[in-house]
Amino acid sequence: MAEHTPRQHTPRLRPAPLLFEPTAAAADPEHFFDLESIEDPRALLSRATELTLAFRAAADRAVEYQAMAAAQLADPRRFDRLSTADIAARADWTEDYALKMVEFGRDLLRGVEDAPGPAGHRGSAGPA
């Protein structure tokens, strides 16, 4: 797995919304966010690019939450803390990668302590 580095002070771009597909459309293996129905190559490139950016942003954000959760689970102040080996096993990572994610998560948590978290509450940087 690739290493992740903390974001510099760059604003998050708001990607195109990922629309949920109807069950019938999702069952069709050729159906993917209605891209197959776009005939104009310019429009197809535009929509496919929007989706690519949205998926990348979602993946980056999910990795940040993974890191924060790993840091919280490894916190020595927790009575139920987990070792990096346990965290690695739960997340299907190597122990070395889990250690890096814990460090990354600690950096993220330190950087957002006074900033509003996802729920808008100060000091709540991520999942508890």
Accessible surface in RSA format (square Angstrom, percent):
REM  Atomic radii and reference values for relative SASA: ProtOr
REM  Chains: A
REM  Algorithm: Lee & Richards
REM  Probe-radius: 1.40
REM  Slices: 20
REM RES _ NUM      All-atoms   Total-Side   Main-Chain    Non-polar    All polar
REM                ABS   REL    ABS   REL    ABS   REL    ABS   REL    ABS   REL
RES MET A   1   170.39  88.2  90.51  59.9  79.88 190.2 101.63  86.4  68.75  91.1
RES ALA A   2    75.48  69.4  57.41  88.6  18.07  41.1  67.85  95.6   7.63  20.2
RES GLU A   3   113.26  65.0  89.69  67.9  23.57  56.1  29.83  57.7  83.43  68.1
RES HIS A   4    66.44  36.3  46.99  32.7  19.45  49.7  28.84  29.7  37.60  43.8
RES THR A   5   109.26  77.7  94.05  95.3  15.21  36.2  65.17  87.5  44.09  66.6
RES PRO A   6    54.69  39.9  51.33  46.8   3.36  12.2  51.33  42.4   3.36  20.9
RES ARG A   7    91.20  38.3  63.87  32.6  27.33  65.1  40.10  54.8  51.10  31.0
RES GLN A   8   135.46  75.7 126.22  92.2   9.24  22.0  54.05 115.0  81.41  61.7
RES HIS A   9   194.03 106.0 159.11 110.6  34.92  89.3 114.01 117.5  80.02  93.1
RES THR A  10    86.17  61.3  73.53  74.5  12.65  30.1  61.65  82.8  24.52  37.1
RES PRO A  11   117.45  85.6  96.30  87.8  21.15  76.9 107.73  88.9   9.72  60.4
RES ARG A  12   114.87  48.2  87.05  44.4  27.82  66.2  47.26  64.6  67.61  41.0
RES LEU A  13   153.55  85.5 140.45 100.5  13.10  32.9 142.20  99.9  11.35  30.6
RES ARG A  14   228.76  96.0 195.42  99.6  33.34  79.4  73.78 100.8 154.98  93.9
RES PRO A  15    51.79  37.7  33.85  30.9  17.93  65.2  42.17  34.8   9.62  59.8
RES ALA A  16    21.18  19.5   6.71  10.4  14.47  32.9  14.02  19.7   7.16  19.0
RES PRO A  17    91.07  66.4  81.13  74.0   9.94  36.1  91.07  75.2   0.00   0.0
RES LEU A  18    63.55  35.4  45.21  32.3  18.34  46.1  45.21  31.7  18.34  49.4
RES LEU A  19   111.35  62.0 108.09  77.3   3.27   8.2 109.98  77.2   1.37   3.7
RES PHE A  20   203.39 101.8 176.78 109.5  26.61  69.2 179.78 109.0  23.61  67.6
RES GLU A  21    49.28  28.3  25.49  19.3  23.79  56.7  11.13  21.5  38.15  31.2
RES PRO A  22    91.53  66.7  79.23  72.2  12.30  44.7  91.13  75.2   0.40   2.5
RES THR A  23   120.52  85.7 111.49 113.0   9.02  21.5  78.79 105.8  41.72  63.1
RES ALA A  24    86.69  79.7  65.69 101.4  21.00  47.8  74.75 105.3  11.93  31.6
RES ALA A  25    20.92  19.2  13.58  21.0   7.34  16.7  20.13  28.4   0.78   2.1
RES ALA A  26    63.05  58.0  36.16  55.8  26.89  61.2  39.05  55.0  24.00  63.6
RES ALA A  27    81.02  74.5  48.42  74.7  32.60  74.2  59.74  84.1  21.28  56.4
RES ASP A  28    67.19  47.1  61.25  61.0   5.94  14.1  22.70  53.4  44.50  44.4
RES PRO A  29   126.25  92.0  88.08  80.3  38.17 138.8  99.80  82.4  26.45 164.4
RES GLU A  30   136.32  78.3 123.89  93.7  12.43  29.6  49.97  96.7  86.34  70.5
RES HIS A  31    36.76  20.1  26.09  18.1  10.67  27.3  13.31  13.7  23.45  27.3
RES PHE A  32    99.03  49.5  99.03  61.3   0.00   0.0  99.03  60.0   0.00   0.0
RES PHE A  33    36.52  18.3  26.21  16.2  10.30  26.8  31.10  18.9   5.42  15.5
RES ASP A  34    76.99  53.9  76.99  76.6   0.00   0.0  25.66  60.4  51.33  51.2
RES LEU A  35    27.51  15.3  25.70  18.4   1.81   4.6  25.86  18.2   1.65   4.5
RES GLU A  36    91.69  52.6  52.21  39.5  39.48  94.0  58.80 113.7  32.90  26.9
RES SER A  37    64.83  54.8  37.96  50.7  26.87  61.9  41.47  88.3  23.36  32.7
RES ILE A  38    47.71  27.1  34.79  25.9  12.92  31.1  39.02  28.1   8.69  23.6
RES GLU A  39   165.96  95.3 135.28 102.3  30.68  73.0  54.97 106.3 110.99  90.6
RES ASP A  40    67.86  47.5  59.96  59.7   7.90  18.7  33.97  79.9  33.89  33.8
RES PRO A  41    97.10  70.8  91.26  83.2   5.84  21.2  93.44  77.1   3.66  22.8
RES ARG A  42   195.58  82.1 186.13  94.9   9.45  22.5  73.61 100.6 121.97  73.9
RES ALA A  43    43.78  40.3  34.51  53.3   9.26  21.1  41.75  58.8   2.03   5.4
RES LEU A  44    65.75  36.6  65.75  47.0   0.00   0.0  65.75  46.2   0.00   0.0
RES LEU A  45   126.78  70.6 123.28  88.2   3.50   8.8 126.38  88.8   0.40   1.1
RES SER A  46    61.17  51.7  51.93  69.3   9.24  21.3  31.49  67.1  29.68  41.6
RES ARG A  47    47.35  19.9  46.31  23.6   1.05   2.5  25.31  34.6  22.05  13.4
RES ALA A  48    31.98  29.4  29.95  46.2   2.03   4.6  30.87  43.5   1.12   3.0
RES THR A  49    60.82  43.3  57.58  58.4   3.24   7.7  49.53  66.5  11.29  17.1
RES GLU A  50    71.69  41.2  69.98  52.9   1.71   4.1  21.89  42.3  49.80  40.7
RES LEU A  51     3.43   1.9   3.43   2.5   0.00   0.0   3.43   2.4   0.00   0.0
RES THR A  52    56.52  40.2  52.24  53.0   4.27  10.2  31.00  41.6  25.51  38.6
RES LEU A  53    91.77  51.1  88.91  63.6   2.86   7.2  89.14  62.6   2.63   7.1
RES ALA A  54     2.07   1.9   0.96   1.5   1.11   2.5   0.96   1.4   1.11   2.9
RES PHE A  55    77.52  38.8  73.78  45.7   3.74   9.7  74.22  45.0   3.30   9.4
RES ARG A  56   147.24  61.8 143.12  73.0   4.12   9.8  56.14  76.7  91.11  55.2
RES ALA A  57    32.46  29.8  25.79  39.8   6.67  15.2  29.67  41.8   2.79   7.4
RES ALA A  58    48.01  44.1  35.76  55.2  12.26  27.9  44.20  62.2   3.81  10.1
RES ALA A  59    55.47  51.0  47.06  72.6   8.41  19.1  54.78  77.2   0.69   1.8
RES ASP A  60    66.28  46.4  63.53  63.2   2.75   6.5   9.47  22.3  56.81  56.7
RES ARG A  61    94.73  39.8  94.73  48.3   0.00   0.0  25.82  35.3  68.92  41.8
RES ALA A  62    55.24  50.8  47.34  73.1   7.90  18.0  53.55  75.4   1.69   4.5
RES VAL A  63    23.66  15.6  23.66  21.4   0.00   0.0  23.66  20.6   0.00   0.0
RES GLU A  64     9.33   5.4   9.33   7.1   0.00   0.0   3.86   7.5   5.47   4.5
RES TYR A  65    52.18  24.4  51.26  29.2   0.92   2.4  47.09  35.4   5.09   6.3
RES GLN A  66    73.85  41.3  66.06  48.3   7.79  18.6  30.04  63.9  43.81  33.2
RES ALA A  67     0.00   0.0   0.00   0.0   0.00   0.0   0.00   0.0   0.00   0.0
RES MET A  68    12.35   6.4  12.35   8.2   0.00   0.0  10.25   8.7   2.10   2.8
RES ALA A  69    31.54  29.0  30.78  47.5   0.76   1.7  31.48  44.3   0.06   0.2
RES ALA A  70     2.88   2.6   1.21   1.9   1.67   3.8   2.34   3.3   0.53   1.4
RES ALA A  71     2.76   2.5   0.11   0.2   2.65   6.0   0.16   0.2   2.60   6.9
RES GLN A  72    41.84  23.4  39.23  28.7   2.61   6.2  20.59  43.8  21.25  16.1
RES LEU A  73    54.13  30.1  54.13  38.7   0.00   0.0  54.13  38.0   0.00   0.0
RES ALA A  74    13.07  12.0   5.59   8.6   7.48  17.0   5.59   7.9   7.48  19.8
RES ASP A  75    25.92  18.2  25.16  25.0   0.76   1.8   6.04  14.2  19.88  19.8
RES PRO A  76    90.60  66.0  77.83  70.9  12.77  46.4  78.06  64.5  12.53  77.9
RES ARG A  77   210.42  88.3 173.60  88.5  36.82  87.7  85.34 116.6 125.08  75.8
RES ARG A  78    79.21  33.3  73.33  37.4   5.88  14.0  27.13  37.1  52.09  31.6
RES PHE A  79   199.44  99.8 161.32  99.9  38.12  99.2 170.55 103.4  28.89  82.7
RES ASP A  80    66.82  46.8  52.36  52.1  14.47  34.2  30.05  70.7  36.77  36.7
RES ARG A  81   128.36  53.9 109.52  55.8  18.84  44.9  18.68  25.5 109.68  66.5
RES LEU A  82    33.63  18.7  28.57  20.4   5.06  12.7  29.70  20.9   3.93  10.6
RES SER A  83    60.33  51.0  45.45  60.7  14.88  34.3  51.57 109.8   8.76  12.3
RES THR A  84    30.63  21.8  27.66  28.0   2.97   7.1  13.86  18.6  16.76  25.3
RES ALA A  85    48.15  44.3  41.24  63.6   6.91  15.7  42.98  60.5   5.18  13.7
RES ASP A  86    69.01  48.3  66.80  66.5   2.21   5.2   8.89  20.9  60.12  60.0
RES ILE A  87     5.34   3.0   5.05   3.8   0.29   0.7   5.23   3.8   0.11   0.3
RES ALA A  88     5.76   5.3   5.59   8.6   0.17   0.4   5.59   7.9   0.17   0.4
RES ALA A  89    83.29  76.6  50.48  77.9  32.81  74.6  62.11  87.5  21.18  56.1
RES ARG A  90   180.07  75.6 139.96  71.3  40.11  95.5  49.19  67.2 130.88  79.3
RES ALA A  91    35.01  32.2  12.74  19.7  22.28  50.7  23.13  32.6  11.89  31.5
RES ASP A  92   135.42  94.9 113.39 112.9  22.03  52.1  33.60  79.1 101.83 101.6
RES TRP A  93    27.26  10.9   5.07   2.5  22.19  52.1  11.38   6.1  15.88  25.8
RES THR A  94    93.61  66.6  84.63  85.8   8.98  21.4  85.70 115.1   7.91  12.0
RES GLU A  95    94.41  54.2  87.37  66.1   7.04  16.8  30.46  58.9  63.95  52.2
RES ASP A  96    87.81  61.5  79.63  79.3   8.18  19.3  35.22  82.9  52.59  52.4
RES TYR A  97    17.32   8.1  15.67   8.9   1.65   4.3  14.82  11.1   2.51   3.1
RES ALA A  98     0.00   0.0   0.00   0.0   0.00   0.0   0.00   0.0   0.00   0.0
RES LEU A  99    82.37  45.9  82.37  58.9   0.00   0.0  82.37  57.8   0.00   0.0
RES LYS A 100    77.62  37.9  73.47  45.1   4.15   9.9  49.04  44.1  28.58  30.4
RES MET A 101     3.17   1.6   3.14   2.1   0.04   0.1   0.18   0.1   3.00   4.0
RES VAL A 102     1.65   1.1   1.65   1.5   0.00   0.0   1.65   1.4   0.00   0.0
RES GLU A 103    88.74  50.9  86.71  65.6   2.03   4.8  33.31  64.4  55.43  45.3
RES PHE A 104    12.03   6.0   8.72   5.4   3.31   8.6  11.34   6.9   0.68   2.0
RES GLY A 105     0.00   0.0   0.00   N/A   0.00   0.0   0.00   0.0   0.00   0.0
RES ARG A 106    87.68  36.8  85.67  43.7   2.02   4.8  32.38  44.3  55.30  33.5
RES ASP A 107    62.61  43.9  53.09  52.8   9.52  22.5  14.28  33.6  48.33  48.2
RES LEU A 108    27.44  15.3  24.60  17.6   2.85   7.2  27.44  19.3   0.00   0.0
RES LEU A 109    33.69  18.8  33.54  24.0   0.15   0.4  33.54  23.6   0.15   0.4
RES ARG A 110   150.52  63.2 133.04  67.8  17.49  41.6  65.33  89.3  85.20  51.6
RES GLY A 111    62.79  77.4   0.00   N/A  62.79  77.4  34.25  94.0  28.55  63.9
RES VAL A 112    46.33  30.5  46.33  41.9   0.00   0.0  46.33  40.3   0.00   0.0
RES GLU A 113   104.08  59.8  98.63  74.6   5.45  13.0  28.67  55.5  75.41  61.6
RES ASP A 114   122.88  86.1 113.40 112.9   9.48  22.4  38.68  91.0  84.20  84.0
RES ALA A 115    38.53  35.4  34.23  52.8   4.31   9.8  37.52  52.8   1.01   2.7
RES PRO A 116    80.12  58.4  61.92  56.4  18.20  66.2  61.92  51.1  18.20 113.1
RES GLY A 117    12.65  15.6   0.00   N/A  12.65  15.6   4.50  12.3   8.15  18.3
RES PRO A 118    77.87  56.8  37.07  33.8  40.81 148.3  45.87  37.9  32.00 198.9
RES ALA A 119    74.75  68.7  42.63  65.8  32.12  73.1  55.10  77.6  19.65  52.1
RES GLY A 120    51.94  64.1   0.00   N/A  51.94  64.1  26.66  73.2  25.28  56.6
RES HIS A 121   119.76  65.5 115.98  80.6   3.78   9.7  75.27  77.6  44.49  51.8
RES ARG A 122   174.02  73.1 146.14  74.5  27.88  66.4  65.94  90.1 108.07  65.5
RES GLY A 123    51.16  63.1   0.00   N/A  51.16  63.1  22.35  61.3  28.81  64.5
RES SER A 124    40.00  33.8  33.14  44.2   6.86  15.8  39.59  84.3   0.41   0.6
RES ALA A 125    12.93  11.9   4.24   6.5   8.69  19.8   4.76   6.7   8.16  21.6
RES GLY A 126    15.98  19.7   0.00   N/A  15.98  19.7   2.18   6.0  13.80  30.9
RES PRO A 127    58.80  42.9  45.22  41.2  13.58  49.4  57.71  47.6   1.09   6.8
RES ALA A 128   133.37 122.6  70.53 108.8  62.84 143.0  88.38 124.5  44.99 119.2
END  Absolute sums over single chains surface
CHAIN  1 A     9374.6       7696.1       1678.5       5705.4       3669.2
END  Absolute sums over all chains
TOTAL          9374.6       7696.1       1678.5       5705.4       3669.2
